[in-house]
Amino acid sequence: MPRPPRHAFTAAVRRALPHPLDRGAERYLRLLDRRFAALARIADGGARGAPAGMQPSDRALARRYLAARKADWHDGDENLVRGHLDRWERGTRPSAADPARALLDGASALAAIGAPPGALWFFLWEMESILAGLFPADKDESPC
């Protein structure tokens, strides 16, 4: 599978990480780009599926990576992110495309304003929860 183009949010996360990047960081950044590409397909009405980076191993990678940053955001970061993500919940007829668009729009907006690292980490934490709702986990696996 060809590598999807780098999303602006992934580039912002890359800049926020300590350099040189370790293998885990590189793997997580590639996962983010795959997920943003899949979200764009869903937002355009395409099918949901495995290329979204929601396999058990993908979820485990994301959980491990974000767990180490959980204490790195504060209420201001949460408010900034929720201002972008909570909009789709106000829709009258939600579909899979609505949260996909909200994630894409929120990620683009946060990247465009140069959001602080704490806001980036919190966005990614929330993204895991939203993706778990779009792509329910197997019975034996707990969501994020």
Backbone bond lengths (Angstrom), bond angles and torsions (degrees), N, CA, C in turn:
res aa  C-N    CA-C-N  psi(-1)  N-CA   C-N-CA  omega(-1)  CA-C   N-CA-C  phi
1 M - - - 1.454 - - 1.531 108.07 -
2 P 1.339 118.41 129.03 1.463 120.13 178.59 1.521 110.70 -67.65
3 R 1.302 114.83 150.27 1.459 120.54 -179.46 1.527 109.60 -70.87
4 P 1.351 117.30 131.59 1.468 118.82 178.02 1.533 110.07 -69.61
5 P 1.311 116.93 158.03 1.468 119.08 178.25 1.531 110.64 -62.89
6 R 1.309 115.74 150.75 1.455 120.46 179.77 1.526 109.51 -70.07
7 H 1.323 116.11 127.82 1.460 122.34 177.07 1.534 108.21 -79.55
8 A 1.325 117.46 149.54 1.466 121.40 179.81 1.526 111.62 -58.64
9 F 1.330 117.14 -34.18 1.459 120.00 179.22 1.529 110.65 -68.44
10 T 1.327 116.92 -39.80 1.463 119.98 177.33 1.525 109.80 -62.33
11 A 1.319 117.40 -39.37 1.464 120.71 177.14 1.530 110.61 -63.43
12 A 1.328 117.63 -38.61 1.473 120.84 177.86 1.528 110.61 -65.56
13 V 1.324 116.92 -41.42 1.469 120.48 177.27 1.520 109.59 -62.76
14 R 1.325 116.86 -43.77 1.471 120.83 178.76 1.528 110.75 -56.91
15 R 1.327 116.89 -43.64 1.474 120.32 179.60 1.524 112.04 -65.91
16 A 1.339 116.86 -31.01 1.472 121.14 -176.62 1.532 112.97 -78.49
17 L 1.315 116.75 -16.57 1.464 120.43 -176.84 1.523 111.29 -84.19
18 P 1.337 115.80 151.16 1.471 118.54 175.45 1.534 110.05 -66.64
19 H 1.316 114.81 143.21 1.470 120.52 -179.86 1.517 109.43 -111.34
20 P 1.291 119.62 147.66 1.448 126.50 2.71 1.521 110.96 -73.81
21 L 1.322 115.64 151.04 1.456 121.05 179.67 1.527 110.20 -73.55
22 D 1.334 115.62 139.61 1.462 118.85 175.85 1.531 109.38 -86.08
23 R 1.330 116.40 174.24 1.465 120.79 -178.07 1.520 112.07 -61.27
24 G 1.338 117.17 -37.66 1.462 120.32 179.09 1.518 111.46 -62.20
25 A 1.320 116.93 -41.21 1.466 120.74 178.14 1.526 110.57 -64.19
26 E 1.314 116.65 -44.29 1.471 119.99 179.47 1.535 110.96 -61.61
27 R 1.327 116.47 -42.72 1.466 120.25 179.01 1.525 110.50 -62.87
28 Y 1.339 116.67 -42.73 1.457 119.82 -179.26 1.527 110.92 -66.18
29 L 1.314 118.39 -40.13 1.461 120.92 178.53 1.533 111.15 -63.64
30 R 1.320 117.55 -39.41 1.478 119.78 175.99 1.531 110.47 -64.17
31 L 1.331 116.04 -40.34 1.469 120.23 177.01 1.533 110.33 -60.37
32 L 1.320 117.23 -43.74 1.474 119.96 178.82 1.528 111.08 -58.39
33 D 1.308 117.03 -45.73 1.464 119.02 -179.85 1.531 111.46 -62.64
34 R 1.335 117.29 -39.87 1.473 119.63 176.59 1.525 110.40 -62.56
35 R 1.322 115.95 -41.55 1.469 119.22 -179.32 1.521 111.48 -66.97
36 F 1.328 118.16 -42.42 1.467 119.54 178.81 1.532 110.95 -64.17
37 A 1.327 117.87 -37.95 1.467 120.39 177.26 1.527 110.10 -63.82
38 A 1.332 117.12 -42.24 1.469 120.52 178.79 1.528 110.51 -66.00
39 L 1.326 117.46 -40.69 1.470 120.57 178.28 1.525 110.88 -61.71
40 A 1.321 117.17 -37.82 1.467 120.05 177.99 1.529 110.42 -63.59
41 R 1.335 117.14 -39.60 1.473 119.60 177.19 1.528 110.67 -64.59
42 I 1.327 116.97 -42.18 1.466 120.82 -179.98 1.527 110.20 -65.57
43 A 1.331 116.84 -43.38 1.468 120.97 179.89 1.524 111.49 -61.01
44 D 1.337 115.74 -29.19 1.464 120.68 178.31 1.523 112.43 -87.99
45 G 1.340 116.77 8.09 1.456 120.41 177.44 1.512 114.58 92.45
46 G 1.329 117.33 7.67 1.460 120.82 179.90 1.518 111.94 -76.17
47 A 1.305 114.57 174.61 1.464 121.44 -177.30 1.517 111.32 -75.30
48 R 1.328 114.16 149.42 1.461 120.52 172.10 1.519 107.10 -86.21
49 G 1.310 116.64 149.82 1.458 117.07 177.63 1.502 113.85 178.80
50 A 1.312 115.30 -175.01 1.455 123.81 -174.01 1.530 114.43 -54.49
51 P 1.321 120.41 -35.53 1.461 118.26 -179.42 1.532 113.42 -61.03
52 A 1.311 117.75 -6.71 1.466 120.57 -179.68 1.513 112.51 -72.09
53 G 1.320 118.02 -2.24 1.453 119.25 -179.50 1.510 112.29 74.08
54 M 1.319 116.60 36.12 1.466 120.23 -178.60 1.522 112.10 -117.64
55 Q 1.307 116.99 24.51 1.449 120.64 172.60 1.531 108.12 -69.18
56 P 1.329 118.21 158.11 1.475 119.62 179.46 1.529 113.27 -52.36
57 S 1.319 117.33 -39.15 1.470 119.13 179.74 1.530 111.33 -67.77
58 D 1.348 117.30 -34.67 1.470 121.16 176.83 1.518 110.73 -65.99
59 R 1.322 115.80 -44.22 1.467 120.34 179.45 1.519 110.93 -63.17
60 A 1.328 116.04 -40.74 1.468 120.20 179.63 1.528 110.46 -64.35
61 L 1.323 116.95 -42.59 1.463 120.98 177.67 1.527 110.29 -59.64
62 A 1.321 117.03 -47.77 1.470 120.98 -179.11 1.525 111.23 -63.12
63 R 1.325 117.54 -44.58 1.473 120.18 -179.98 1.522 111.29 -61.53
64 R 1.334 116.25 -45.35 1.472 119.90 179.09 1.517 110.50 -61.01
65 Y 1.307 115.78 -45.30 1.457 120.21 -175.54 1.532 111.56 -66.38
66 L 1.311 116.58 -42.42 1.466 119.84 -177.18 1.521 112.91 -79.74
67 A 1.315 118.44 -28.31 1.467 120.99 179.22 1.523 110.65 -58.53
68 A 1.316 116.92 -35.26 1.466 120.82 -179.63 1.529 111.89 -70.57
69 R 1.316 118.29 -14.31 1.478 122.08 -177.49 1.518 112.90 -113.02
70 K 1.314 116.98 5.87 1.460 120.95 -173.78 1.528 112.82 -59.99
71 A 1.297 118.21 -32.17 1.470 120.80 -178.85 1.532 112.48 -87.33
72 D 1.325 117.02 4.35 1.464 120.67 -174.07 1.527 114.70 -94.45
73 W 1.337 117.51 11.55 1.465 118.67 175.83 1.511 109.18 -128.62
74 H 1.341 115.26 160.86 1.470 121.42 -178.99 1.527 109.29 -130.14
75 D 1.318 114.89 -178.90 1.472 120.32 -175.65 1.526 113.11 -56.73
76 G 1.327 117.06 -37.51 1.464 119.45 178.87 1.519 112.01 -62.73
77 D 1.335 115.94 -40.05 1.465 119.73 176.76 1.522 110.27 -63.12
78 E 1.336 116.53 -43.46 1.462 121.06 -179.67 1.525 110.55 -62.04
79 N 1.326 117.27 -43.90 1.472 120.45 -179.68 1.523 111.44 -62.72
80 L 1.324 116.42 -41.90 1.464 120.74 179.10 1.529 110.40 -60.24
81 V 1.308 116.78 -47.16 1.460 121.17 -178.26 1.521 111.16 -68.05
82 R 1.313 117.39 -45.93 1.468 119.88 -177.94 1.526 111.64 -62.68
83 G 1.315 117.15 -30.44 1.455 120.10 176.34 1.516 112.16 -59.13
84 H 1.320 116.67 -29.68 1.466 120.82 178.53 1.525 112.36 -90.05
85 L 1.318 116.91 -38.93 1.462 119.55 -172.78 1.519 114.37 -83.82
86 D 1.309 117.95 -27.93 1.459 119.56 -174.64 1.527 113.45 -75.08
87 R 1.309 118.24 -9.82 1.466 121.21 -177.43 1.525 112.74 -62.10
88 W 1.322 117.80 -40.35 1.467 119.76 -175.20 1.509 112.00 -66.91
89 E 1.331 118.16 -25.05 1.457 120.46 -179.44 1.524 112.27 -68.78
90 R 1.319 117.01 -16.54 1.466 120.85 -178.77 1.526 112.60 -85.53
91 G 1.328 116.35 -4.81 1.467 120.21 -179.81 1.517 110.63 -65.15
92 T 1.316 115.85 153.45 1.460 119.94 -178.05 1.520 112.24 -81.24
93 R 1.319 117.94 -36.51 1.462 120.95 -179.50 1.521 109.18 -128.00
94 P 1.323 116.76 84.40 1.459 118.16 -176.64 1.526 112.03 -67.33
95 S 1.305 115.53 145.14 1.457 122.78 174.61 1.521 106.76 -135.80
96 A 1.313 117.68 175.19 1.463 120.61 178.03 1.526 110.70 -61.57
97 A 1.322 117.04 -28.37 1.458 120.04 -179.58 1.531 112.05 -67.59
98 D 1.328 117.83 -30.93 1.473 120.45 -177.68 1.521 112.94 -63.52
99 P 1.331 120.05 -54.36 1.460 118.04 178.35 1.530 112.02 -67.03
100 A 1.327 118.13 -30.61 1.463 119.99 176.91 1.528 109.79 -62.58
101 R 1.340 116.30 -45.70 1.471 120.08 177.43 1.523 111.20 -63.23
102 A 1.339 116.83 -40.88 1.472 119.94 179.76 1.527 110.80 -61.87
103 L 1.320 117.15 -41.93 1.464 119.92 178.18 1.524 110.82 -64.45
104 L 1.322 117.10 -44.72 1.464 120.28 179.77 1.526 111.51 -64.52
105 D 1.340 115.73 -45.86 1.466 119.49 -179.72 1.527 111.35 -64.68
106 G 1.332 116.32 -43.68 1.460 120.38 179.38 1.516 111.65 -63.46
107 A 1.327 116.85 -44.00 1.463 120.67 179.53 1.525 110.51 -62.21
108 S 1.319 116.73 -44.15 1.467 120.33 -179.96 1.523 111.11 -64.11
109 A 1.324 116.81 -42.69 1.467 120.46 -179.34 1.533 110.96 -65.35
110 L 1.320 117.25 -44.24 1.462 119.81 179.82 1.528 111.18 -64.33
111 A 1.322 117.09 -38.96 1.462 119.87 177.13 1.530 110.49 -65.49
112 A 1.336 116.72 -40.73 1.467 121.03 -177.02 1.523 112.33 -65.98
113 I 1.334 117.63 -34.18 1.469 119.20 -178.49 1.525 112.23 -89.34
114 G 1.327 117.46 -1.79 1.462 119.69 -179.04 1.515 111.64 67.62
115 A 1.327 116.14 45.97 1.472 121.46 -177.91 1.530 110.38 -54.71
116 P 1.331 116.56 147.61 1.467 120.03 179.58 1.534 111.22 -67.52
117 P 1.319 116.68 159.04 1.467 119.93 -178.45 1.531 113.78 -52.75
118 G 1.306 119.09 -39.36 1.461 120.90 179.77 1.517 112.13 -58.95
119 A 1.317 116.83 -38.58 1.472 120.47 178.08 1.528 110.37 -68.63
120 L 1.324 116.59 -36.85 1.464 119.51 177.80 1.526 110.42 -63.18
121 W 1.337 117.01 -45.57 1.472 120.45 -178.65 1.528 110.41 -64.94
122 F 1.342 116.71 -42.12 1.462 118.39 -179.76 1.529 110.76 -66.15
123 F 1.317 117.52 -39.79 1.462 120.36 176.56 1.527 109.71 -56.88
124 L 1.317 116.07 -46.04 1.464 120.08 -178.75 1.524 111.42 -64.57
125 W 1.322 117.17 -36.46 1.469 121.44 176.57 1.528 110.14 -62.76
126 E 1.313 116.08 -46.22 1.462 121.03 178.29 1.529 111.14 -66.14
127 M 1.314 116.30 -37.14 1.455 120.59 178.48 1.526 110.23 -59.92
128 E 1.324 116.96 -39.52 1.468 119.97 177.75 1.530 110.68 -59.39
129 S 1.320 116.58 -43.24 1.467 120.36 179.85 1.523 111.54 -64.49
130 I 1.312 116.65 -43.48 1.465 120.67 -179.43 1.521 110.17 -66.27
131 L 1.327 116.97 -42.96 1.462 120.04 178.40 1.525 111.18 -63.45
132 A 1.324 117.09 -36.96 1.469 119.90 177.76 1.523 110.53 -62.41
133 G 1.340 117.49 -32.56 1.455 120.80 176.24 1.521 112.41 -72.91
134 L 1.331 117.15 -35.65 1.462 121.32 179.17 1.526 111.81 -74.66
135 F 1.326 115.42 -35.31 1.462 122.20 -177.18 1.516 107.82 -125.14
136 P 1.325 118.27 81.39 1.465 119.94 -176.65 1.522 112.04 -54.69
137 A 1.328 114.36 142.20 1.463 120.83 -179.48 1.518 110.43 -71.79
138 D 1.303 115.08 160.97 1.457 120.26 173.04 1.518 108.64 -61.94
139 K 1.337 117.18 159.13 1.464 120.67 -178.55 1.517 112.32 -56.41
140 D 1.325 116.25 -36.88 1.453 120.19 -174.94 1.508 113.03 -83.40
141 E 1.301 117.61 -3.75 1.460 120.70 -177.26 1.519 108.08 -117.51
142 S 1.319 116.17 131.74 1.458 118.77 177.25 1.517 109.05 -84.41
143 P 1.335 118.18 145.24 1.449 119.96 178.13 1.525 110.17 -68.35
144 C 1.274 115.70 175.82 1.453 123.18 -174.93 1.478 116.21 -37.11
